[in-house]
Structure formats: C-alpha cells, structure tokens
Amino acid sequence: MSFIVAIDGTAGSGKGTMANAIANDLGFISIDTGATYRCVALASIRENIPYEDKEGIIKLLDRIEIDIQGDNLNPIFLLNGEDVSKEIRSAEVTKIVSQVSCIPEVRLKLVELQRKLAIGKNVVMDGRDIGTYVFPNADVKIYLDATEEVRAKRRWEENQEKGINMTYEETLENIRMRDKQDKEKEIGALKKADDAIVIDTTDLSIEEVKEKIEKIVKSKYVVK
C-alpha cells in the first residue's frame, strides 16, 4: 500500500520546497516531477535538438534513462547515469522545459516513470498535474499559488543562490510564459483538481505553509 500526497500549483509557488519539507517531517519520499522533464530538455540541448522538432525529441526518449537517487535533502538526478542535478536548473533548460513537456509523448513516458517511482511507497509528489492526471486518486491534494511578482522574486533568489544568471525581469517574464504554457498544454495542463485544497502562499512563510499542509495530511494518515 502507498499513501500519495499530490502538490500542484504554479511555477514558484513553493511546491518543491513544501514537498521536501513535508516528506522529511513525515518520513515520506519526495519526488520532483519537474526535474524529470528538465532531464529531457537538457538531453535535447546536448544533442542540438530544438524544442520545435517534436519528432526529434520523441526519438530522443528511446536514448535516455532518467533516475533519482540520494535523499530528500540532496536528491541526485541522473541522466544516462550522469549526475545532472545542477545542470538541469540552468537558464537554458528553464527557457525550454515547458515547451518540451508540452509534447504528449514526453508526458506519457514520464508519467509512466513517475507512477513507477511511487509504487508501494508513501510519497509527496509535486508538479502541475499530479492530482488531476498522474495520481487522480491521491489521498491528499494540495494546490499552491501566489502572485506573479512574489513567485518571480522567489525564483530569482533561488537562481541567485544556485549561480544561475537571470535578471528579476527575465524571471518574471519566464513565470508568466510558464503559466500560460502550462495552462494550455494538450495533456496534463495545470489545473486545480476539484477536490484539491487551495493555499495561497503569497503572504505566508515556509513554516506556515508547511504547518497547514501537514495538518491536512495528518488528518488522513496516521504517522507511525
């Protein structure tokens, strides 16, 4: 048996931060689905396949293998056995990952991977379509959101810490572009599940958001 906590929401709303924090507190496993799409985007860049070349990216899927190792505090994302944890967060990958993830064949393959990673485990999984598409029967569904400006500031600060050279203005424009693209995807579009609990994180601290989500999870799961 497994217990699934699905955390969906807009870019920069705090999904990844919350997934890791909650998983560590409750002894669950955190799975960052966005990182799997970033691995495909990175592979396409390395092979000089533009995101407009959908057939080229679809064929690329047969030549790559994605795995996740490490722990919640220090996840290691492997692309064909190589640690690409830092490289998948680059500005180059960030600019095309949404377009790559829009390709139906890419989503179908990675959703299959994401479901396999969760078999028999207590999991916190974050993304944009976890509660609506990947795990529509998740035990707990959370939808996080915040204003564009706050989300852009968070993402810009995160990029600065990681040495990623993007201005705040570029980050804000990328956030707006991601929102539009994510909501218009053919498969797995960003959408709040009907039974998801919405939390606006604009004026909340990380600790306040974490407490809200953990209270919801603990009401449905007895932590051993």
C-alpha positions in Angstrom: 0.0 0.0 0.0 1.1 3.6 -0.6 -0.1 7.0 0.6 0.1 9.7 -2.0 0.2 13.5 -1.3 -0.1 15.5 -4.5 1.1 19.1 -4.5 0.2 21.0 -7.7 0.5 24.7 -8.4 2.0 27.5 -10.4 5.7 28.0 -11.0 7.5 29.5 -8.0 4.5 28.8 -5.6 6.7 26.7 -3.3 5.7 23.2 -4.5 9.2 21.7 -4.4 10.2 23.3 -1.1 7.0 22.0 0.5 7.3 18.5 -0.9 10.8 18.1 0.5 10.0 19.6 3.9 6.8 17.6 4.4 8.5 14.4 3.2 11.3 14.9 5.7 9.0 15.6 8.6 6.7 12.7 7.9 9.2 10.1 6.7 7.8 10.1 3.1 9.7 10.1 -0.2 9.6 13.4 -2.2 9.6 13.1 -6.0 10.2 16.2 -8.1 8.4 15.5 -11.4 9.6 18.8 -12.9 13.2 17.6 -12.7 12.3 14.6 -14.9 11.1 17.0 -17.7 14.2 19.1 -17.2 16.3 16.0 -17.9 14.6 15.5 -21.3 15.1 19.2 -22.0 18.8 19.0 -21.1 19.2 15.9 -23.3 17.7 17.8 -26.3 20.1 20.7 -25.8 23.1 18.4 -25.6 22.0 16.8 -28.9 21.2 20.1 -30.5 17.6 19.1 -31.0 15.4 22.3 -30.9 12.2 22.0 -28.9 10.2 22.7 -32.1 11.5 19.4 -33.5 8.9 17.2 -31.8 9.8 14.1 -33.8 13.4 14.5 -32.8 12.6 14.8 -29.1 10.2 11.8 -29.3 13.0 9.7 -30.8 15.4 11.0 -28.1 13.2 9.4 -25.4 14.4 6.0 -26.5 18.1 7.0 -26.0 17.8 8.4 -22.4 17.4 6.9 -19.0 16.3 9.0 -16.0 16.7 8.0 -12.4 16.6 9.7 -9.0 18.9 8.8 -6.1 20.1 10.4 -2.9 17.6 11.6 -0.3 15.0 14.4 0.1 17.6 16.9 1.3 20.1 16.1 -1.5 18.3 14.4 -4.4 20.5 13.3 -7.3 19.0 13.4 -10.8 20.7 11.0 -13.2 20.6 11.3 -17.0 22.0 8.1 -18.5 23.9 7.5 -15.3 25.4 11.1 -15.1 24.6 13.4 -12.2 22.9 16.4 -13.8 21.3 17.9 -10.7 22.8 21.3 -11.2 22.8 21.4 -15.0 19.0 20.9 -15.2 18.4 24.1 -13.3 20.3 26.2 -15.9 18.7 29.2 -17.6 19.0 27.3 -21.0 16.9 24.4 -19.7 14.5 26.7 -17.8 13.7 28.5 -21.1 12.6 25.4 -23.0 11.4 22.9 -20.4 7.7 23.9 -20.6 7.7 23.6 -24.4 9.4 20.2 -24.2 6.9 19.0 -21.5 4.0 20.0 -23.8 4.8 17.2 -26.2 2.2 14.5 -25.5 4.7 11.6 -26.0 7.1 13.1 -23.5 4.4 13.5 -20.9 3.1 10.0 -21.4 6.6 8.4 -20.9 7.4 10.5 -17.9 4.1 10.0 -16.2 4.7 6.2 -16.5 8.1 6.8 -14.8 6.6 8.9 -12.1 4.0 6.3 -11.3 6.6 3.5 -11.1 8.7 5.6 -8.7 5.8 5.8 -6.3 4.7 2.1 -6.2 4.5 0.8 -2.7 5.8 4.0 -1.1 4.5 6.9 0.9 5.1 9.7 -1.4 4.9 13.5 -1.7 4.9 14.4 -5.4 4.9 17.9 -6.7 4.1 19.1 -10.2 1.3 20.7 -12.2 -0.9 17.8 -13.0 -0.3 15.3 -10.1 -3.8 15.5 -8.6 -5.6 15.7 -11.9 -3.6 13.3 -14.2 -0.7 11.4 -12.6 -2.5 10.4 -9.4 -6.2 11.4 -9.7 -6.9 9.2 -6.7 -4.2 10.7 -4.5 -5.0 10.6 -0.8 -4.3 14.3 -0.3 -4.4 17.0 -3.0 -3.0 20.5 -2.4 -2.9 23.4 -4.9 -0.4 26.2 -4.2 -0.5 29.6 -5.7 0.9 33.1 -5.2 1.1 36.4 -7.1 3.3 36.5 -10.2 5.6 39.1 -8.5 6.1 37.1 -5.4 6.7 33.9 -7.3 9.2 35.6 -9.6 11.1 37.1 -6.6 11.3 33.6 -5.0 12.6 32.0 -8.2 15.1 34.8 -8.8 16.5 34.5 -5.3 16.7 30.7 -5.8 18.6 31.2 -9.1 21.0 33.6 -7.4 21.8 31.0 -4.8 22.5 28.4 -7.5 24.6 30.8 -9.6 22.1 31.0 -12.4 22.4 34.3 -14.2 18.9 35.6 -14.9 17.6 39.1 -14.0 14.4 39.6 -12.0 12.7 40.9 -15.1 13.7 37.9 -17.1 12.5 35.6 -14.3 9.1 37.4 -14.1 8.6 37.1 -17.9 9.5 33.4 -17.7 7.0 32.9 -14.9 4.3 34.5 -17.0 5.2 32.4 -20.0 5.3 29.2 -17.9 1.8 29.9 -16.5 0.4 30.4 -20.0 2.0 27.4 -21.5 1.2 25.1 -18.5 -2.5 26.0 -18.6 -2.7 25.4 -22.4 -1.0 22.0 -22.5 -2.8 19.3 -24.5 -2.1 16.7 -21.9 -1.5 17.3 -18.2 -2.4 21.0 -18.2 -2.1 23.0 -15.0 -5.5 22.8 -13.4 -6.8 22.6 -9.8 -8.4 19.3 -9.0 -12.0 19.6 -7.9 -11.1 18.1 -4.5 -7.8 19.9 -4.0 -7.3 22.3 -1.1 -6.0 25.7 -2.3 -3.4 27.5 -0.3 -2.3 31.0 -1.3 1.4 31.3 -0.2 1.8 35.0 -1.1 1.9 36.3 2.5 2.8 33.0 4.3 6.2 31.9 5.5 7.5 28.5 4.5 6.8 27.2 8.1 3.2 28.5 8.0 2.5 26.7 4.7 4.2 23.5 5.9 2.1 23.5 9.1 -1.1 23.9 7.1 -0.3 21.0 4.7 1.0 18.7 7.4 -2.2 19.3 9.4 -4.2 18.2 6.4 -2.0 15.1 5.8 -2.1 14.0 9.4 -5.9 14.2 9.4 -5.9 11.4 6.8 -2.8 9.5 7.6 -1.6 8.0 10.9 2.1 8.8 11.1 4.0 5.7 12.5 
